[in-house]
C-alpha cells in the first residue's frame, strides 16, 4: 500500500468538510482540483482523496479538462471522486466510489442532475476553473446554482493533524539540506543553474517534487528571480555580489515549504551585513510573536514598523509581495501576514504552519530576502528550516 495516511485520517477530514458545509448552509459541495504539475491547485483533492492527476494538455475530440478531478460531497453520503484517467489507483486513492470520465466537469454536472440536485451547490476551485469548463457545469446542470466557495476545504486544511505535522518535520529536514546546497553553490562560485541543480538533487532524492528554485544576484537583485522562465540563470555571481536563493518544493507527501536565504560571494561589506542581518532579525522577531491567539494584523504592523525603522528603498519584489508570510500546507495557503491582506479575524492557531519572511532593499547595496517555516505549538513554535541565517 503506497498511501501514506491511514483511512481514518481521511474519514476525519471528510467529516470536517461536511461540518463546514453544514455551518455554511450547504447540503452539496463539489471540490475541483488540478494536477499535472500545478501544485497550488492540487491540494484540496490530494487532501481529501490522495489522488493526483498527472496528465495535462489541450482538449481533443475524445477528452476535455485534462488534469482536473473532483470530489462530490453530499449530506448523509460518502464522498465520491471523479477523475480524468481511465482507471483508479486503488493502492493510493482513499475514496471508494470513483468514476472515470474523459469529461470530468460534464460528468459531475450530469451525475448531480440525475440525482435531482438543484438550488445552491458549493463550488470549490473557481479561481482556476476555466470559463469553458464552467460552461459545461451550467449546460449540464441548469437547475443548480453554483456558489463560489473556494475557501471551504482550505478552512479545514489550516489546522494540521498530528500525522501532517510529522510529514512537515520530515519535509523540514529535506528543505534545510536543499537550501544549504543552494546557498553553498551560490556563494562558492557555481553558476545559478549549477547551484540550483545541487539543491534539486537533494529534493528529488528525498522524495520531493520541485515547484521552483529561485536565485538572483547582480543588477537584477531587486526582482524575485534573475531569469523568471526557469528561476535561475547560467550566470556566475561575481566576488562581492549579494546572492539570494529560495527552494519551493513539495518536499514530502505533497507538503510545501519555501525557505529562502541571502548571502554574499566572498567578503561582505558593512552595509551588506547590515542589510542581510536586518531581514533575518525581522523574521526572528515576528516568528516569536506568532503564538496562538495573536492577531496577524498586529504581527504585520510590527513588521511594517521594523521595515520603516530600517529605512532603505522599496524593491520590485517588495511591491510584489506586500506581506511578512503566509499559511502553508499542500500549497500556499491563507491567511497572509499583511497590513493590507490580513483580515481582522485572522489569528494564529496551534498546529498551523507558516512561512515567515521579510524583504529589504538598500540603494547602492542591494536587496535581501529571508524566510523560515515554523510550526505553531502549544508552548513553543517549532522551527522546521534550520539552514544558517547568514551566508557570508
N, C-alpha and C positions, 0 to 999 in steps of 0.2 A: 504494500500500500504506500503510494507516494504522497498521499495527502498528509500534510504536516499536523494540522489541528484535528483533534478528535471530533466526532459528530456532535457531541454535547455542546461544544463551543459554538458551532453553527446554529444549533437549536436555540441557544441563549440569544444569539444575535437576531434570529428571526422573531423571537418573542419581543425583543426590544423594539424592532421595527414596527411590529403590529401594535404595540402600545403607543408608539409615537404617532402612528396613523390614527388611532382612536382619539388621542389627545387633540389632533388637528381636524377631526371630523370626517375622516375618510374611511370607507369600507373596502376600497380597492386602490392599489397603487401599482404602477409599472416603473421599474427601475431599469434604465438603459445604461449600458457601458460600452466602451470601445477599446479594443485591444490593438493588436498589430503594431506594437511599438509605442503607442500613445499612453505612457504611464500615468499621466494626470487624469485620464478618463476611464481607466480600467478598475479603479479602486473599489467602487461600490459592488460591482459584480464579483470581483475577487473576494471581497469581504463576506459576501452572502453565499457564494456557491463554490469558490475555489476554481472557477472556470476562467481561463484566459484564452481569448481568440488570437490566433497567430496570423491569420490571413488578412489581407487588405488589398485594395485595388479598385479600379473603376467598375461601374456596373456593366453588365453584359446581357446577352439575350437570355441567360439562364439564371442569373442571380442579381440581387441588389443589396445594398447596405452591407457589403463585406466588412468584416471586423466588428460588427455590432452584435450584441446579445442583450437579453432582458430577463429580469426576474419579475414574475407576477405575484403580488400578494393580494389575498382576499380574506376578509374577516372570517374566521372559523375554518380556514383551509390551510393545507400545507403549501409552501411556495412552489412555484413552477418555473422552470428555466427554459428559455427559448434561445437556441444557438444557431449560428450560421454555418455550422460544419455538418458533414453527413453522418457523423457518429459521435457519441459522447464518450469521454474517458472516464469510465466508472471507477478507476483507481484514483482519480483526482477529485471529481465533482462530488459535492456533498448533498445536492438535491436529487431526490429520487425521480421525480416527474420531469422528464426532459423531452422537449420537442425539437427536432432538427428541421430547419427550413432554409431554403435559398433566399427567402424574403422575410427576414425576422420582423420588420415593422408591420408589414401586411399580416403576417401570421398572428402577432399579438392582437391586433385590432379585430381580426376575424374570429379569433378564439373568444374574446370578451363579448363580441356581438352575438355569437352563437349561444352564449350563456345568459343572454338577456341583460347584460350590464349596461346601464345608462346613467346619465347625470354626471356629477363630478367624479373624476378619477385623478389621483395624484400622479403627475408625470415627472420623473426624476431624470435629468440629463439634458434639459433644454438648452444649456449653454454650449453644447457641442453637437446636438442633433441637427443635421442639415434640413433646410426647408423642404426639399424634395421628399425626404423620408417622413417628415411630419405630415406632409400632404397625404401620404399613404395611410396614416392613422386617421386623418379626417375622412378620407374617402371610404375606408372600410369599416368605420365605426361612427356613423353620423349622429347617433344618439348619445355619444359620450362627450362630456365637456372636460377636455384635458386641462388640468390645472397645474401650472408650473410650480413644482415644489422641490427644487434642486437640492435643498439642504436637509431633506428628511433623513436620508441614510447617514449623511455626514454628521448630523447632530448625534446620532447613535455612535458613530465611529470616534468621536472626540475623546471619550474616556476609554483607555486601553485596558484590556483584560490582563490578568497575571501572565497568561501564556503569550500574549502580544508583547508584554514588557520584556519577557525573556528573549523573544525574537529581536527586540531592539538592542538588548545587551550584546547579542552576537553580532548584529549589524554594526554596532558602535565599534567593536574591535576591528572589523574589516575597514570601516571608514577611516579609522585612525591610521592604520597601516597604509592605505591607499593615499591619504593626504600626505603622509610622511614621504612616500616615494615621489609624489608630485613636487613637493617643495624642495626635496633634496636635489632633484633633477634641475629645477629652475634656478637654484642658487649655486649650482656647481658647474654650469657651463653647457648643459644639454639644450637643444632646441626645445621650444614649447611642445612640439608634437612628440619628440622623444620622451620628454618628461611625462606627458600625458599617457604615452604608451606604457611606461613603467607603472603608473597608477592603475591603468586599465587592466593590466595583467593581474594585479592583486585583487581587484574587484571580481574578475571572472573566475579566477582560481579558487575563490572562496564562495562561489555560488551566487554571485550578484549579477545584476543587469544594469549596464550604464545608461543613464539618460543623457548626461552631458558632462564633459570635463572642460572647464573654462580657465583660460590663462590670459595674462596680459603683462605688458611692460612697455617702457619707452613712451613715445609721443601719443599713443592711444590709451594710455593708462586710465584716463577718466571714464572710459567705457567699460561695459561688462566683460567683453572678450576682445582679443586682438583681431580674430578672424571669425565672425559670427557663424559662418556656414558649418564649421567643424567645432569651434570653441577654442582652437589652438592653431598657431601658425607654424611655419617652418623656420621662423626667425630665432636666433640665439640672443638672449639678453646680454647686454654689454656689461662690463665691470662697472659697478656703481649704480646699475639700474634697480629700481624697485620692481618686484615681481609679485603678481597675485595669482593664486590658484584656488580652485574650488572643484570638488568632486560631487556631482549629483548622480546618485545611483539607488536602485532598489537593491540594497546590499544583502538582504536575507528575507526570503519568503515574501518579497514584494514591498517590504518596509523601507521607505525612502529616508535618506539623510543627505544633507547638502552642506557639509562643513567647508569653511574657507579660511585661508591664511594669507598673510603678506610678509614678504621678506626682501632682502637686498642681495644681489650678487656682489660679493666682495665686502669691503668695509663700509658700514653705514655712516652717513653724516649725522650730526646732532639733530638737524631738522627731520631727517628720515626717521630716526629713532623716536623723536617726539611724536611724529605723525602716527606711526605704527602702534606705539605704546598707548597713545590716546584712544585709538579704536579698540584695542584689547581691553583697556580699562573700562570703557563704556559698557562693553558686553559683560564683563565680570560684575560690574555694579548692577546692571539691570537684571542679570541672572539671579543675583542674590535677592532682588525684590520679588522674583516670581514665585511667590508662596501661595498656597490655597486661599482663596478669598480675595486676593489682590485684584483691583480693577486694572485692566490693561491700559485704559486711558491714563491712569496715574503713572504706570511704567513708561508709557510713551512720552508723557510730559517731562519726566526726568531725563529721558533720552534727548529730548529737544533742548533741555536746559544745558546738558553736558556738551552737546554739539555746538550750541551758541557760545558756551564758555571757551571751547577750543578755538573758535573763530575759523579762519580759513575760507576756502571757496566752496562753491556748490558744483559738483561734477555732474555729467550726464547720468551716471549710474545712480547718484543720489536722487535725481529727479525721477528716474525710472522706478526706484524702489523707496518710496517715502515712508518707510517703516523700520522697526527695530526687531522684526522677527515675525514668526507665523507658527500656527499649529502644523503638525506634520504627522503622517501616517502612511497609508497606501497611496501616497501622492502628497502634493502641497494642500494644506487644509486651512480652514478658518479655526479660530479667529486670528486677525492680524494684531500686531503690537504697533499702533499708529495713532497719532492725534487726529488724523483725517480719515482713517479707515476702520478704527475700532468703534464698536457700539457701546453705549453707556452700560449695558448689561453684561458685556464681555468680561469675564473674570477667570483667573487662574483656578484650575481644579486639580485635585490629586489624580495621578495616573494619566495626565495629559503629557504629551511630548511636544516640545517647542524647539524651533531653531531661533536663537537669539543672535542678532547681527548688528553691525554698525559700519557705516561708510563715512570716511572723512577725506578731505582734499585740501591741499595747501599749495597756493600758487608758487611756482618756482621749485617745488619739491616733488609733487606728485599726488597720488591717491592711495588710500589704504582701505582694506576690507578685512573684517574678521567675523567668523560665525562659529558658534558652538551649538551642539544639540544637547538639550537637557531633558531629563525625565522628572516630573514633579512628584515628589514623595511626601509622605505624611509629616515627617520630621525634618528631612533634608532633601534637597534636589540631588539627582544623580547625574554626573557629567558622563556623557556617552562618547564624546570625541576628545581624545587625550593627546592630540598632537601638540608639540611645543607651541607656545603662544607667538613667539617672535623668531623669525628666521633671518638672523644677521649676526 
